[in-house]
Amino acid sequence: MDNYIGRLLDNRYEILEVIGTGGMAVVYKARCHRLNRLVAIKILKDELSQDAEFRRRFHAESQAVAMLSHPNIVNVYDVSHSDNVDYIVMELIEGITLKQYMQQKGILNWREVLHFSTQIAKALEHAHSRGIIHRDIKPHNIMILKDGSVKVADFGIARVSSAQSTLTREALGSVHYISPEQAKGSKIDYRSDLYSLGVVMYEMLTGRPPYDGETPVSVAIQHINAQAAAPRSLNPQIPIGLEQITMHAMAANPDDRYSSATEMLYDLDEFRRNPNVSFSAAAAAVPHTAERTTGQRTAAERNVRTRTAAPQKSTAPSKNRSNSAALVAGIICIALALCFIGYFLYSFFFADFFMETAEVAAPNFVGQYVEEIDHNDYPNFQIQIGQWAPSDTVEMGKVIDQDPKGNRMVKSGATISLTVSSGPSTDTMRDLVNYTEQNARTILTNLGLNLQVVTQLESSDVIQKGAVIRTDPVDKAQLTAGQTVTLIVSSGPDIVLIPVPELVGMDVDDAKNELDRLNLQYGIRYVDADEAKGTVIFQSIKQNEEVKAGTTINLQVSNGPKDEEPDAEKDPTEFPFTDPKVIWLPMPQGTGTVEVTIMIDDELEEEPFLLELVTVTDNGLPIAPDVEGVHELTVYIDGKLWYKMTYDFDTGEQLT
């Protein structure tokens, strides 16, 4: 049995079962008792936990990835080290990997490929905008949920594992998808992830990766030197536009690939709107590269024709005519030479002088789709996209503004910079519960909506101080630019602490009355002692220590000197709860202090408390939960499962 099953990490996460194993970690299904939800916990393997540098990088990268918040990225909730265990707490995904899905279906239809690829590209776009490169995009790290949506896992973790990786048989799963620069050990950037996405698309469309071999090294060499077969040669049903996008992403030279995930998304969206589209060879130049096959003018379609006159054949040549012809030819040559010299002088010395005085009206591009602006129609201007900007009123791809303004008189050859709409400045609210206030604010700022974030404090017995309890608006609600978002942040539990009185030396009845008055519980054990009968000789919590209301104080009371006759009517143990169905939990034998955590039906009965074993009676530790009916009772000692049973609180019967 796995050593972690049943353990309680940080008095919060109960490990339930193994759900996956990788090269560097084991993934478990677990329950977070603080928020009462199921999570996935990735625990580093023991051999990696011994490497201090690896652990440092693991925590640094994981903390950075925890800042990502996107519907297509698996959320990271927590990164921690507890009891020599390094682990990440993640969103639990109910679904299968893309690899498993492809194994079930074989070749995917192009609509599925477009659907999955677009979501993966959106995840990469978000991560890249936060400075994080995945480094290990492959079907094994892509989860498909029951609703068909996609979530990419293991962001940033590949950066750490790369320090430990070699091209062994175990690396074969990843080496099928690595970029040529990764295979060579060269510097990588965001385009490396796009190459890997292209390989994943290739495999979805054809049913096989572009390169394969017996060893990881042979596969890596093919990524560097080989040319993959065209996907349509393996599956003629693939639309040509989707094949072009795939091969554009898979270009061996990073400079020939898409420059960003955003650029790739533009072509994917263009293909989605028109599956018959065909893309030009220079698709990497600008985001809008679709060249429609019907009616679009190109420079190649404009033919410049020159005509030459047929020479006239002479029937009566003479010497005079020859001399005249030579003279004329010489004059013509001199004239042409003078024209050439004049053109040269004008072009290189005087053209700018005359051009400075020539002004023309700037064309007005506002309201036009930027992809429909043909630069060849405006030879007197240099047209460029200055920036993309959100707009709630202008459709994505249309020009919002330009500099200089339309119809303004400008010098011929001037540059016109366009501001193009990237669509409405909206997004959805993220799930920020249990994030620190600072991290929550960072996530909201990174949405780029200029949100007005305000904070309200509220006490909580469940959420730790400084963390978010809830938000207004709630998770997945629509957000617009400039909107106010309220973070309700925990100020910690609203607890009234009670100083424990001095009970040693008091009569037991007086001690019980005092504890009742202070709303404190008590347990009593009678022992042989030299003090007078009924005298309290020990209390488990010392005087003036502050405790919460309802805390149990264990007392030891003297039976009196041995020569005194014992009180036959006095029960040797007494526990003054009104409910007769008190449960006596077995406790460890010996001395010392242990931390006890009691759960009823996976809910915390009370905060974990310290127990001195010397105060435990022979019958164990008495508890009397305020519940009715059948419930499951679980006890942890120092974070490890100690005792579990099913108990009927109506009949007092232990069922299992």
C-alpha positions as CSV (number, residue, x, y, z in Angstrom):
1,M,0.0,0.0,0.0
2,D,1.2,3.5,-0.8
3,N,2.8,5.2,2.2
4,Y,0.9,8.5,1.6
5,I,-2.6,7.0,1.5
6,G,-4.5,8.2,4.6
7,R,-2.0,10.9,5.5
8,L,-3.1,14.4,6.4
9,L,-0.7,17.0,5.0
10,D,-0.6,20.3,6.9
11,N,-3.6,19.2,8.9
12,R,-5.6,20.0,5.8
13,Y,-5.2,17.7,2.8
14,E,-6.2,14.0,3.3
15,I,-4.6,11.7,0.7
16,L,-7.2,9.4,-0.8
17,E,-5.8,7.5,-3.7
18,V,-3.2,7.5,-6.5
19,I,-4.5,8.8,-9.9
20,G,-1.3,9.1,-11.9
21,T,2.4,8.6,-12.0
22,G,5.1,10.6,-13.9
23,G,8.8,10.8,-14.2
24,M,9.2,13.3,-11.3
25,A,6.1,13.0,-9.2
26,V,3.1,10.9,-8.2
27,V,-0.4,12.5,-8.4
28,Y,-3.0,11.8,-5.7
29,K,-6.6,12.5,-5.3
30,A,-7.1,14.3,-2.0
31,R,-9.7,16.2,0.1
32,C,-9.1,19.7,1.3
33,H,-10.9,19.7,4.7
34,R,-10.6,23.5,5.1
35,L,-12.6,24.2,1.9
36,N,-14.3,20.7,1.8
37,R,-13.4,20.1,-1.9
38,L,-11.5,17.4,-3.8
39,V,-8.1,18.4,-5.2
40,A,-5.2,16.8,-7.0
41,I,-1.9,16.7,-5.2
42,K,1.4,16.2,-7.0
43,I,4.1,14.9,-4.6
44,L,7.8,14.9,-5.6
45,K,9.4,11.5,-5.7
46,D,11.8,10.9,-2.8
47,E,15.0,10.9,-4.9
48,L,14.2,14.4,-6.2
49,S,13.2,15.7,-2.8
50,Q,16.8,15.1,-1.6
51,D,18.2,17.6,-4.2
52,A,18.1,21.0,-2.5
53,E,18.7,22.9,-5.8
54,F,15.9,21.0,-7.5
55,R,13.5,21.7,-4.7
56,R,14.4,25.4,-4.8
57,R,13.7,25.6,-8.5
58,F,10.6,23.4,-8.1
59,H,9.1,25.8,-5.5
60,A,10.1,29.0,-7.4
61,E,8.6,27.8,-10.7
62,S,5.4,26.4,-9.0
63,Q,4.8,29.7,-7.2
64,A,5.1,31.6,-10.5
65,V,2.7,29.2,-12.2
66,A,0.2,29.6,-9.4
67,M,-0.2,33.2,-10.6
68,L,-1.7,31.9,-13.9
69,S,-5.5,32.1,-14.1
70,H,-7.2,31.0,-17.3
71,P,-10.1,28.7,-18.2
72,N,-7.8,26.5,-20.3
73,I,-5.0,26.0,-17.7
74,V,-5.2,23.7,-14.7
75,N,-5.3,25.9,-11.6
76,V,-2.5,25.6,-9.0
77,Y,-4.0,26.3,-5.6
78,D,-1.0,25.8,-3.3
79,V,2.7,24.9,-3.1
80,S,4.0,23.6,0.2
81,H,6.6,21.6,2.1
82,S,5.4,19.5,5.0
83,D,6.9,16.6,7.0
84,N,9.8,16.4,4.4
85,V,7.2,16.2,1.6
86,D,7.2,18.7,-1.3
87,Y,3.9,19.0,-3.1
88,I,1.7,21.0,-5.3
89,V,-2.1,21.3,-4.8
90,M,-4.0,21.6,-8.1
91,E,-7.5,21.6,-9.5
92,L,-8.9,18.1,-9.8
93,I,-9.8,17.4,-13.4
94,E,-12.6,14.9,-14.1
95,G,-11.6,13.8,-17.6
96,I,-9.0,12.0,-19.8
97,T,-5.8,13.2,-21.4
98,L,-5.7,14.1,-25.1
99,K,-3.3,11.1,-25.6
100,Q,-6.0,8.7,-24.2
101,Y,-8.6,10.4,-26.4
102,M,-6.5,9.9,-29.5
103,Q,-5.8,6.3,-28.6
104,Q,-9.5,5.7,-28.4
105,K,-10.5,7.5,-31.7
106,G,-7.3,7.3,-33.8
107,I,-7.4,10.2,-36.4
108,L,-9.5,13.1,-35.3
109,N,-11.8,15.0,-37.6
110,W,-10.5,18.5,-38.5
111,R,-13.3,20.2,-36.5
112,E,-12.2,18.5,-33.3
113,V,-8.5,19.4,-34.1
114,L,-9.5,23.1,-34.6
115,H,-11.5,23.0,-31.4
116,F,-8.7,21.5,-29.3
117,S,-5.9,23.5,-30.9
118,T,-7.6,26.9,-30.4
119,Q,-8.0,26.2,-26.7
120,I,-4.4,25.1,-26.3
121,A,-3.2,28.2,-28.1
122,K,-5.3,30.4,-25.8
123,A,-3.7,28.8,-22.8
124,L,-0.2,29.4,-24.3
125,E,-1.1,33.0,-25.2
126,H,-2.1,33.6,-21.5
127,A,1.0,31.9,-20.1
128,H,3.4,33.6,-22.5
129,S,1.9,37.0,-21.6
130,R,3.0,36.2,-18.0
131,G,6.5,35.3,-19.1
132,I,6.0,31.5,-18.6
133,I,7.1,29.0,-21.3
134,H,5.6,25.5,-20.9
135,R,8.5,23.5,-22.5
136,D,6.6,20.2,-22.6
137,I,3.5,20.6,-24.7
138,K,2.3,17.1,-25.5
139,P,-1.0,15.1,-25.5
140,H,-0.1,13.6,-22.1
141,N,-0.3,17.1,-20.5
142,I,-3.6,18.2,-22.1
143,M,-6.8,17.2,-20.3
144,I,-10.2,16.9,-22.0
145,L,-13.1,17.5,-19.7
146,K,-16.5,15.9,-20.1
147,D,-17.9,19.1,-21.7
148,G,-15.3,19.0,-24.4
149,S,-13.2,21.9,-23.0
150,V,-9.4,21.6,-22.7
151,K,-7.1,22.3,-19.8
152,V,-3.3,22.3,-20.2
153,A,-1.4,21.0,-17.2
154,D,2.2,21.1,-15.8
155,F,3.0,24.7,-16.8
156,G,6.5,25.7,-15.7
157,I,7.3,22.3,-14.2
158,A,9.1,21.2,-17.4
159,R,11.6,24.0,-16.7
160,V,12.6,22.3,-13.5
161,S,12.5,18.7,-14.9
162,S,14.7,19.7,-17.9
163,A,17.7,20.0,-15.6
164,Q,17.3,16.4,-14.7
165,S,16.3,15.0,-18.1
166,T,18.4,13.1,-20.6
167,L,17.4,11.5,-23.9
168,T,16.6,8.1,-22.4
169,R,13.9,5.6,-23.3
170,E,11.8,7.3,-20.5
171,A,12.1,10.6,-22.4
172,L,10.6,9.1,-25.6
173,G,7.1,10.4,-24.8
174,S,8.3,14.0,-24.7
175,V,10.9,13.9,-27.4
176,H,8.3,13.3,-30.1
177,Y,7.1,16.9,-29.5
178,I,10.2,18.9,-28.6
179,S,11.3,21.7,-30.9
180,P,14.6,21.5,-32.9
181,E,16.2,24.1,-30.6
182,Q,15.3,22.0,-27.5
183,A,16.7,18.9,-29.2
184,K,20.0,20.8,-29.8
185,G,20.1,22.2,-26.2
186,S,19.9,25.8,-27.6
187,K,18.1,28.7,-26.1
188,I,14.3,28.5,-26.4
189,D,11.5,31.0,-26.4
190,Y,7.7,31.1,-26.7
191,R,7.9,29.8,-30.3
192,S,9.2,26.5,-29.0
193,D,5.8,25.9,-27.4
194,L,4.1,26.7,-30.8
195,Y,6.3,24.1,-32.5
196,S,5.2,21.5,-30.0
197,L,1.5,22.5,-30.5
198,G,2.1,22.1,-34.3
199,V,3.3,18.5,-33.7
200,V,0.3,17.8,-31.5
201,M,-2.0,19.1,-34.3
202,Y,-0.1,16.9,-36.8
203,E,-0.7,13.8,-34.7
204,M,-4.4,14.6,-34.2
205,L,-4.8,15.1,-38.0
206,T,-2.8,12.1,-39.2
207,G,-3.0,9.6,-36.3
208,R,0.8,9.6,-35.8
209,P,3.6,12.1,-34.8
210,P,5.7,13.5,-37.7
211,Y,8.9,11.7,-36.5
212,D,9.4,8.3,-34.9
213,G,12.3,6.0,-34.1
214,E,13.6,3.3,-31.9
215,T,15.5,5.6,-29.5
216,P,14.9,9.2,-28.2
217,V,18.1,10.3,-29.8
218,S,17.0,9.2,-33.3
219,V,13.7,11.0,-32.9
220,A,15.5,14.2,-31.7
221,I,17.9,14.1,-34.7
222,Q,14.9,13.9,-37.1
223,H,13.4,17.1,-35.5
224,I,16.7,18.8,-36.3
225,N,17.4,17.5,-39.8
226,A,14.3,15.8,-41.3
227,Q,11.4,17.3,-43.2
228,A,8.0,15.8,-42.1
229,A,5.6,14.5,-44.7
230,A,2.7,16.8,-45.6
231,P,-0.3,15.9,-43.5
232,R,-2.6,15.8,-46.5
233,S,-0.3,13.1,-48.0
234,L,-1.4,10.9,-45.1
235,N,-5.0,12.1,-44.8
236,P,-6.4,13.8,-47.9
237,Q,-9.5,14.9,-45.9
238,I,-7.5,17.6,-44.1
239,P,-8.4,21.1,-45.3
240,I,-5.5,22.8,-46.9
241,G,-5.7,25.8,-44.6
242,L,-5.5,23.7,-41.5
243,E,-2.5,21.9,-43.0
244,Q,-0.8,25.2,-43.7
245,I,-1.3,26.4,-40.1
246,T,0.1,23.1,-38.7
247,M,3.2,23.2,-40.9
248,H,3.7,27.0,-40.2
249,A,3.8,26.2,-36.5
250,M,6.2,23.3,-37.1
251,A,8.8,25.3,-39.1
252,A,12.3,24.1,-38.1
253,N,13.6,27.6,-38.0
254,P,11.9,29.6,-35.2
255,D,12.0,32.7,-37.4
256,D,9.8,30.9,-39.9
257,R,7.1,30.0,-37.3
258,Y,4.3,32.1,-35.9
259,S,5.9,34.8,-33.8
260,S,3.3,34.4,-31.0
261,A,0.3,32.4,-29.9
262,T,-1.8,35.4,-30.6
263,E,-0.7,35.4,-34.3
264,M,-1.5,31.7,-34.6
265,L,-4.9,32.3,-33.1
266,Y,-5.7,34.8,-35.8
267,D,-5.2,32.2,-38.5
268,L,-7.1,29.6,-36.5
269,D,-10.0,32.0,-36.2
270,E,-9.8,32.9,-39.9
271,F,-9.9,29.2,-40.8
272,R,-12.9,28.7,-38.4
273,R,-14.8,31.4,-40.2
274,N,-13.9,30.1,-43.7
275,P,-12.7,26.5,-43.8
276,N,-11.9,26.9,-47.6
277,V,-9.3,29.6,-46.9
278,S,-5.7,29.2,-48.1
279,F,-2.8,31.0,-46.5
280,S,0.1,32.7,-48.2
281,A,3.7,31.6,-47.8
282,A,4.5,34.8,-45.8
283,A,2.0,33.9,-43.2
284,A,4.4,34.8,-40.3
285,A,4.6,38.4,-41.4
286,V,1.3,39.8,-40.0
287,P,-1.6,38.4,-38.0
288,H,-4.1,38.6,-40.9
289,T,-2.4,36.4,-43.5
290,A,-5.4,34.8,-45.2
291,E,-5.3,35.1,-48.9
292,R,-8.7,34.4,-50.3
293,T,-8.6,32.3,-53.5
294,T,-11.4,34.2,-55.2
295,G,-11.0,37.8,-56.4
296,Q,-8.1,39.1,-54.2
297,R,-5.7,41.3,-56.2
298,T,-2.0,40.6,-55.8
299,A,1.0,42.3,-57.3
300,A,1.6,39.2,-59.4
301,E,-1.7,39.7,-61.1
302,R,-0.7,43.1,-62.4
303,N,1.2,42.6,-65.7
304,V,3.2,45.4,-67.2
305,R,3.5,44.9,-71.0
306,T,6.0,46.6,-73.3
307,R,5.8,46.8,-77.0
308,T,8.6,47.1,-79.5
309,A,8.4,48.2,-83.1
310,A,9.5,45.7,-85.8
311,P,12.6,46.8,-87.7
312,Q,12.2,48.0,-91.3
313,K,14.5,46.2,-93.8
314,S,16.6,48.5,-96.0
315,T,16.6,47.8,-99.7
316,A,19.2,50.4,-100.9
317,P,22.0,50.9,-98.4
318,S,24.7,53.6,-99.1
319,K,27.8,54.9,-97.5
320,N,26.3,58.3,-96.8
321,R,23.3,56.6,-95.1
322,S,25.7,54.5,-93.0
323,N,27.6,57.6,-91.9
324,S,24.3,59.4,-91.2
325,A,23.0,56.4,-89.3
326,A,26.2,56.3,-87.2
327,L,26.0,60.0,-86.5
328,V,22.3,59.7,-85.4
329,A,23.2,56.6,-83.3
330,G,26.0,58.5,-81.6
331,I,23.7,61.5,-80.8
332,I,21.1,59.1,-79.4
333,C,23.7,57.4,-77.2
334,I,24.9,60.8,-75.9
335,A,21.3,61.9,-75.2
336,L,20.5,58.7,-73.4
337,A,23.7,59.0,-71.3
338,L,22.8,62.6,-70.4
339,C,19.3,61.4,-69.4
340,F,20.7,58.7,-67.3
341,I,23.1,61.1,-65.6
342,G,20.3,63.6,-65.0
343,Y,18.0,60.9,-63.5
344,F,20.9,59.7,-61.3
345,L,21.5,63.3,-60.0
346,Y,17.8,63.9,-59.4
347,S,17.3,60.6,-57.6
348,F,20.2,60.9,-55.3
349,F,20.6,64.6,-54.8
350,F,17.4,66.5,-55.6
351,A,14.5,64.2,-55.3
352,D,14.2,64.7,-51.5
353,F,14.2,68.5,-52.1
354,F,11.2,68.3,-54.4
355,M,9.5,65.6,-52.4
356,E,9.5,67.8,-49.3
357,T,7.3,70.3,-51.0
358,A,4.8,67.6,-52.3
359,E,1.9,66.9,-49.9
360,V,-1.0,64.6,-50.3
361,A,-4.2,63.8,-48.3
362,A,-3.8,60.8,-46.0
363,P,-6.4,58.1,-46.7
364,N,-8.9,57.4,-44.0
365,F,-8.8,53.7,-42.8
366,V,-11.0,54.1,-39.7
367,G,-13.8,51.5,-39.7
368,Q,-12.1,49.2,-42.3
369,Y,-10.9,45.7,-41.6
370,V,-7.2,45.8,-41.4
371,E,-6.8,42.6,-43.4
372,E,-8.7,44.2,-46.4
373,I,-6.3,47.1,-46.7
374,D,-4.2,46.5,-49.8
375,H,-0.9,48.3,-49.4
376,N,-0.4,48.3,-53.2
377,D,-3.4,50.7,-53.5
378,Y,-1.5,53.3,-51.5
379,P,2.0,53.6,-53.1
380,N,2.6,57.0,-51.5
381,F,2.3,55.7,-47.9
382,Q,3.9,53.3,-45.6
383,I,1.0,51.5,-43.7
384,Q,1.7,49.7,-40.5
385,I,-0.2,48.3,-37.5
386,G,0.9,50.4,-34.5
387,Q,-1.0,48.5,-31.8
388,W,-4.0,46.4,-31.0
389,A,-6.4,47.9,-28.5
390,P,-9.6,46.6,-26.8
391,S,-12.9,48.2,-27.8
392,D,-16.4,47.6,-26.5
393,T,-17.9,49.2,-29.7
394,V,-15.7,48.3,-32.6
395,E,-15.5,44.8,-34.0
396,M,-12.2,42.9,-33.7
397,G,-10.0,43.5,-36.7
398,K,-11.4,46.9,-37.6
399,V,-9.3,50.1,-37.5
400,I,-10.2,52.3,-34.5
401,D,-7.8,55.2,-35.1
402,Q,-4.8,56.2,-37.2
403,D,-1.9,58.6,-37.0
404,P,-1.9,60.9,-39.0
405,K,-5.6,61.3,-39.2
406,G,-7.5,60.6,-42.4
407,N,-7.7,63.4,-45.0
408,R,-4.9,65.4,-43.3
409,M,-2.3,66.8,-45.7
410,V,1.0,64.9,-45.2
411,K,4.3,64.4,-47.1
412,S,4.3,61.8,-49.8
413,G,5.8,58.6,-48.4
414,A,4.6,59.3,-44.9
415,T,4.0,56.4,-42.5
416,I,0.4,55.8,-41.3
417,S,0.2,53.9,-38.0
418,L,-3.1,52.1,-37.4
419,T,-4.7,51.2,-34.1
420,V,-6.8,48.0,-34.5
421,S,-9.6,46.7,-32.3
422,S,-8.9,43.5,-30.5
423,G,-12.5,43.2,-29.5
424,P,-14.5,44.0,-26.4
425,S,-12.5,44.6,-23.3
426,T,-14.3,41.9,-21.3
427,D,-13.3,38.8,-19.5
428,T,-14.7,36.4,-16.8
429,M,-14.1,36.6,-13.1
430,R,-11.6,34.2,-11.7
431,D,-12.0,31.8,-8.7
432,L,-9.9,33.7,-6.1
433,V,-11.2,31.9,-3.0
434,N,-8.3,31.1,-0.6
435,Y,-5.8,33.2,-2.6
436,T,-3.9,35.8,-0.6
437,E,-5.2,39.4,-1.2
438,Q,-1.9,40.3,-2.9
439,N,-2.1,37.4,-5.3
440,A,-5.8,38.0,-6.0
441,R,-5.0,41.7,-6.9
442,T,-2.2,40.6,-9.2
443,I,-4.4,38.1,-11.1
444,L,-7.1,40.8,-11.6
445,T,-4.5,43.4,-12.7
446,N,-3.1,40.9,-15.3
447,L,-6.5,40.7,-16.9
448,G,-5.8,44.2,-18.4
449,L,-9.2,45.6,-17.7
450,N,-8.2,48.4,-15.3
451,L,-10.5,47.0,-12.6
452,Q,-11.1,48.9,-9.5
453,V,-10.3,46.5,-6.7
454,V,-11.6,47.2,-3.1
455,T,-11.2,45.1,0.0
456,Q,-13.6,44.3,2.8
457,L,-12.6,42.4,6.0
458,E,-14.7,39.6,7.5
459,S,-14.0,37.1,10.2
460,S,-13.8,33.5,9.2
461,D,-13.1,30.2,11.1
462,V,-12.4,28.4,7.8
463,I,-10.3,30.7,5.6
464,Q,-6.9,31.8,7.0
465,K,-6.2,35.4,7.8
466,G,-5.4,37.5,4.7
467,A,-6.9,35.1,2.2
468,V,-10.0,35.7,0.1
469,I,-13.3,34.3,1.4
470,R,-15.4,35.3,-1.6
471,T,-15.7,37.9,-4.3
472,D,-18.2,40.3,-5.8
473,P,-18.8,39.5,-8.7
474,V,-18.6,35.8,-8.3
475,D,-16.4,33.3,-10.2
476,K,-17.1,33.1,-14.0
477,A,-19.2,36.3,-13.9
478,Q,-18.7,38.7,-16.9
479,L,-16.2,41.5,-16.3
480,T,-16.0,44.8,-18.2
481,A,-13.2,47.4,-18.3
482,G,-13.1,49.7,-15.2
483,Q,-15.6,47.6,-13.2
484,T,-15.3,47.5,-9.4
485,V,-14.4,44.1,-7.9
486,T,-14.8,43.6,-4.2
487,L,-12.5,41.1,-2.4
488,I,-13.9,39.9,1.0
489,V,-10.8,39.0,2.9
490,S,-10.5,37.0,6.1
491,S,-9.5,38.8,9.2
492,G,-9.1,35.4,11.0
493,P,-11.5,33.6,13.3
494,D,-13.7,35.7,15.6
495,I,-12.6,33.9,18.8
496,V,-13.1,34.9,22.4
497,L,-10.2,33.5,24.4
498,I,-10.7,32.5,28.0
499,P,-7.9,32.5,30.6
500,V,-7.8,29.1,32.4
501,P,-8.1,29.5,36.2
502,E,-5.9,27.9,38.8
503,L,-7.8,24.7,39.7
504,V,-5.1,22.7,41.5
505,G,-5.9,22.7,45.3
506,M,-9.6,23.4,44.8
507,D,-12.3,21.0,45.8
508,V,-13.5,19.1,42.7
509,D,-17.1,20.4,43.0
510,D,-15.8,24.0,43.2
511,A,-13.6,23.4,40.2
512,K,-16.5,22.0,38.2
513,N,-18.6,25.0,39.1
514,E,-15.9,27.4,38.0
515,L,-15.4,25.6,34.7
516,D,-19.1,25.6,34.0
517,R,-19.2,29.3,34.7
518,L,-16.4,29.9,32.1
519,N,-18.1,27.7,29.5
520,L,-15.3,25.2,29.6
521,Q,-15.6,21.4,29.5
522,Y,-13.8,19.0,31.9
523,G,-12.8,15.4,32.3
524,I,-12.1,13.9,35.7
525,R,-9.9,11.0,36.8
526,Y,-9.6,9.9,40.4
527,V,-6.2,8.7,41.5
528,D,-4.6,7.7,44.8
529,A,-2.8,10.6,46.4
530,D,-1.8,12.0,49.8
531,E,-4.0,15.1,49.3
532,A,-7.4,15.2,50.9
533,K,-10.1,13.3,49.1
534,G,-11.8,15.4,46.4
535,T,-8.8,17.8,46.0
536,V,-7.8,18.7,42.4
537,I,-4.1,17.7,42.1
538,F,-3.5,18.2,38.4
539,Q,-5.0,20.2,35.5
540,S,-4.0,19.5,31.8
541,I,-3.9,23.2,30.8
542,K,-2.0,25.6,33.0
543,Q,-3.3,28.6,34.8
544,N,-3.7,31.9,32.7
545,E,-3.2,30.0,29.3
546,E,-5.9,31.3,27.0
547,V,-8.3,28.8,25.3
548,K,-11.5,28.9,23.2
549,A,-14.9,28.4,24.8
550,G,-15.8,24.7,25.0
551,T,-12.2,23.6,25.5
552,T,-11.8,20.5,27.7
553,I,-9.6,20.7,30.8
554,N,-8.7,17.3,32.1
555,L,-8.4,17.1,35.9
556,Q,-6.9,14.6,38.3
557,V,-8.6,14.4,41.7
558,S,-7.3,12.7,44.8
559,N,-9.0,9.6,46.3
560,G,-7.4,10.5,49.6
561,P,-4.7,8.7,51.5
562,K,-4.7,5.0,51.2
563,D,-5.6,4.5,54.9
564,E,-8.9,6.2,54.2
565,E,-11.9,4.2,53.3
566,P,-12.9,4.8,49.6
567,D,-16.3,6.2,48.9
568,A,-18.1,3.2,47.6
569,E,-20.7,5.4,45.9
570,K,-18.1,7.4,43.9
571,D,-17.4,6.1,40.4
572,P,-13.6,5.9,39.8
573,T,-14.1,7.8,36.6
574,E,-16.5,10.6,36.0
575,F,-17.3,12.6,32.8
576,P,-19.9,15.2,33.4
577,F,-21.5,15.4,29.9
578,T,-25.3,15.4,29.8
579,D,-25.4,13.1,26.8
580,P,-24.9,9.6,28.2
581,K,-23.6,8.3,24.8
582,V,-20.0,9.4,25.4
583,I,-17.3,7.9,23.1
584,W,-14.0,6.9,24.7
585,L,-11.4,7.0,21.9
586,P,-8.3,4.9,22.4
587,M,-5.1,6.9,22.6
588,P,-1.4,6.0,22.3
589,Q,0.2,4.7,25.5
590,G,3.2,6.5,27.1
591,T,4.1,10.1,27.8
592,G,4.7,13.2,25.8
593,T,2.4,15.4,23.8
594,V,0.5,14.6,20.6
595,E,-1.7,16.6,18.2
596,V,-5.2,15.2,17.9
597,T,-7.5,16.0,14.9
598,I,-11.0,14.6,15.0
599,M,-13.2,14.5,11.9
600,I,-16.9,13.6,11.6
601,D,-18.0,12.8,8.1
602,D,-14.9,14.5,6.6
603,E,-15.6,17.7,8.5
604,L,-13.4,19.1,11.2
605,E,-15.1,18.6,14.6
606,E,-12.9,21.2,16.2
607,E,-9.5,22.8,15.8
608,P,-6.6,20.3,16.2
609,F,-5.5,20.3,19.9
610,L,-2.4,19.2,21.8
611,L,-2.9,16.3,24.3
612,E,-0.6,15.2,27.1
613,L,-0.8,11.5,27.1
614,V,-0.3,11.3,30.9
615,T,-3.7,12.9,31.3
616,V,-5.5,10.2,29.3
617,T,-7.6,7.8,31.4
618,D,-7.5,4.1,31.1
619,N,-10.7,4.2,29.1
620,G,-9.1,6.6,26.5
621,L,-10.1,10.1,25.5
622,P,-13.8,11.0,26.1
623,I,-15.7,13.0,23.5
624,A,-19.4,13.8,23.1
625,P,-20.1,15.4,19.7
626,D,-23.4,17.2,19.3
627,V,-24.7,15.0,16.5
628,E,-27.5,12.5,16.0
629,G,-27.8,9.3,13.9
630,V,-25.0,7.3,12.2
631,H,-21.7,9.1,11.3
632,E,-18.2,8.2,10.4
633,L,-15.6,9.2,13.0
634,T,-11.9,9.6,12.0
635,V,-9.0,10.5,14.3
636,Y,-5.5,11.6,13.3
637,I,-2.6,11.6,15.6
638,D,0.2,14.0,14.6
639,G,-1.3,14.1,11.1
640,K,-1.4,10.4,10.5
641,L,-4.6,8.2,10.5
642,W,-5.0,6.7,13.9
643,Y,-8.6,5.5,14.3
644,K,-11.7,5.2,12.1
645,M,-15.2,3.9,12.9
646,T,-18.9,4.2,12.1
647,Y,-21.0,5.0,15.2
648,D,-24.7,5.3,15.9
649,F,-25.1,8.3,18.2
650,D,-28.8,7.5,18.8
651,T,-28.2,4.0,20.2
652,G,-24.5,4.3,21.3
653,E,-23.6,1.3,19.1
654,Q,-20.3,1.1,17.2
655,L,-21.2,-0.3,13.8
656,T,-17.7,-0.8,12.2
